[in-house]
């Protein structure tokens, strides 16, 4: 499968020798360019934040009873 995706942004980082060696080894084992290995690692690291975006809304809805069964008209008594 061919994928053409224009990457317009460049990021330059400095890596310790040990981390660079691990990156090169992973690139060699997977057959992917080092840049792609880094990109996939970043995506995997940042993905949980995207999946749990709802967490920023926790606790916002404070109006109303804490238990809907205590609302008037819903009691079975």
ABEGO torsion letter per residue (X at the ends): XBBBBBBABBBBBBBBAAAAAAAAAAAAAAGBBAAAAAAAAAAAAAAAAAAAAAAAABGABABEBABAAABBGABAX
